[in-house]
Amino acid sequence: MEPKLKHILVPVEGASTDHESVMLACGLAKKEKAEILLLYVIEVRRNLPIDAEMSEEIERGEVVLERVQRFADKIGCRVSTDLLQAREAGAAIVNEAVERDVQLIVMGVPYHEKFGEYCVEPRAQYVLEHAGCRVILAREPLPLGQAVANGR
């Protein structure tokens, strides 16, 4: 029997994929009456203390969270938000999922190629490899003409 969805974590970063992942999470949350947490992670360079004052990054994170929260409100979905600082975003997402007893992480990922092949960005790769809960990736569409150019 599938465990009931109570908590869904949606990492956001101000990317074009944020709205898609929030829409997907909201659809699932409404069905299950689950709570959604939007999480913005500021990655702190190793040469700085973890609690370094990073006012520009904090302001950007707050703007992103506010914009995505307004989007969720428009589609009739209540969410809570959190902003945190960490060395690695992927590890912070996994740790937050454990701390908040999350049953599902919904992540938007950009279409990214490395050496001519599609690859998953490091943050998403880490979450896929280490999260103890289910993970859904919402990848953005292929760049216009990409599927035709590759003979698909």
C-alpha positions as CSV (number, residue, x, y, z in Angstrom):
1,M,0.0,0.0,0.0
2,E,1.3,3.4,-1.0
3,P,2.1,5.8,2.0
4,K,-0.2,8.8,2.1
5,L,1.3,12.1,0.9
6,K,1.4,14.5,3.8
7,H,4.3,16.7,2.9
8,I,5.7,17.7,-0.6
9,L,9.0,19.6,-1.0
10,V,9.5,21.7,-4.1
11,P,13.0,23.2,-4.4
12,V,12.9,26.5,-6.5
13,E,15.7,28.6,-7.8
14,G,14.2,31.2,-10.1
15,A,14.4,29.0,-13.2
16,S,11.9,28.6,-15.9
17,T,11.0,25.1,-14.5
18,D,9.8,26.5,-11.1
19,H,6.2,27.0,-12.2
20,E,5.9,23.6,-13.8
21,S,7.1,21.8,-10.7
22,V,4.8,23.9,-8.5
23,M,1.8,23.1,-10.7
24,L,2.6,19.4,-10.6
25,A,3.1,19.5,-6.8
26,C,-0.2,21.4,-6.3
27,G,-2.1,18.9,-8.4
28,L,-0.8,16.1,-6.3
29,A,-1.3,18.0,-3.0
30,K,-4.9,18.9,-3.7
31,K,-5.7,15.3,-4.4
32,E,-4.0,14.1,-1.2
33,K,-4.6,17.2,1.0
34,A,-0.8,17.4,1.5
35,E,1.2,20.4,2.6
36,I,3.7,21.9,0.1
37,L,7.0,23.6,1.1
38,L,8.8,25.7,-1.4
39,L,12.5,25.7,-0.6
40,Y,15.2,28.1,-1.9
41,V,18.8,27.1,-1.1
42,I,21.6,29.6,-1.2
43,E,24.9,27.8,-1.8
44,V,27.7,29.3,0.4
45,R,31.2,29.0,-1.0
46,R,33.7,27.1,1.2
47,N,35.8,30.1,1.8
48,L,32.9,31.8,3.7
49,P,31.4,30.8,7.0
50,I,28.1,28.9,6.5
51,D,26.1,31.7,8.2
52,A,27.8,34.5,6.2
53,E,25.7,37.6,5.5
54,M,24.7,37.2,1.9
55,S,22.2,40.0,1.5
56,E,22.0,40.0,-2.3
57,E,21.5,36.2,-2.5
58,I,18.9,36.4,0.4
59,E,17.0,39.2,-1.4
60,R,17.0,37.2,-4.6
61,G,15.8,34.1,-2.8
62,E,13.0,36.0,-1.2
63,V,11.9,37.5,-4.5
64,V,11.9,34.0,-6.1
65,L,9.9,32.5,-3.2
66,E,7.4,35.4,-3.3
67,R,6.9,35.1,-7.1
68,V,6.4,31.3,-6.9
69,Q,4.1,31.6,-3.9
70,R,1.9,34.2,-5.8
71,F,1.8,31.7,-8.7
72,A,0.6,28.9,-6.3
73,D,-2.0,31.3,-4.8
74,K,-3.3,32.0,-8.3
75,I,-3.9,28.3,-9.0
76,G,-5.6,27.9,-5.7
77,C,-2.8,26.1,-3.8
78,R,-1.5,27.0,-0.3
79,V,2.2,26.7,0.2
80,S,4.7,27.6,2.9
81,T,8.2,28.8,2.0
82,D,11.7,28.5,3.5
83,L,15.1,29.9,2.6
84,L,18.3,28.4,3.9
85,Q,22.1,28.6,3.4
86,A,24.1,25.5,2.8
87,R,27.3,24.3,1.1
88,E,25.6,22.1,-1.4
89,A,22.0,22.5,-2.5
90,G,21.4,18.8,-3.2
91,A,22.4,17.8,0.2
92,A,20.4,20.6,1.8
93,I,17.3,19.4,-0.1
94,V,17.7,15.8,1.0
95,N,18.3,16.9,4.6
96,E,15.3,19.2,4.6
97,A,13.2,16.3,3.3
98,V,14.3,14.1,6.1
99,E,13.8,16.8,8.8
100,R,10.3,17.6,7.6
101,D,9.1,14.0,7.0
102,V,8.6,14.6,3.3
103,Q,7.1,11.8,1.2
104,L,7.7,13.4,-2.2
105,I,10.2,15.9,-3.7
106,V,9.1,17.6,-7.0
107,M,12.0,19.3,-8.8
108,G,12.0,21.2,-12.0
109,V,15.2,20.6,-14.0
110,P,16.4,22.4,-17.1
111,Y,17.3,20.6,-20.3
112,H,21.1,20.5,-20.1
113,E,23.6,18.9,-22.4
114,K,27.2,18.0,-21.6
115,F,29.5,16.9,-24.4
116,G,26.5,16.6,-26.7
117,E,24.5,14.3,-24.4
118,Y,21.6,15.1,-22.1
119,C,22.6,15.0,-18.4
120,V,20.9,15.8,-15.2
121,E,22.3,18.8,-13.3
122,P,24.4,18.0,-10.2
123,R,21.7,19.2,-7.7
124,A,19.0,16.9,-9.1
125,Q,21.5,14.1,-9.5
126,Y,22.3,14.2,-5.8
127,V,18.7,14.3,-4.8
128,L,17.9,11.3,-7.1
129,E,20.8,9.3,-5.6
130,H,20.3,10.2,-1.9
131,A,16.6,11.1,-1.2
132,G,14.8,8.5,1.0
133,C,11.5,9.5,-0.5
134,R,10.0,9.5,-4.0
135,V,11.4,12.1,-6.4
136,I,9.6,13.5,-9.5
137,L,11.7,15.5,-12.0
138,A,9.8,17.9,-14.3
139,R,12.3,18.5,-17.1
140,E,11.7,21.5,-19.4
141,P,10.9,20.7,-23.0
142,L,13.7,20.2,-25.5
143,P,14.9,23.4,-27.2
144,L,12.9,24.2,-30.3
145,G,13.9,22.0,-33.2
146,Q,16.1,19.8,-31.0
147,A,14.0,16.6,-31.4
148,V,13.9,17.0,-35.2
149,A,17.6,17.8,-35.4
150,N,18.5,14.6,-33.6
151,G,16.3,12.5,-35.9
152,R,13.7,11.7,-33.2
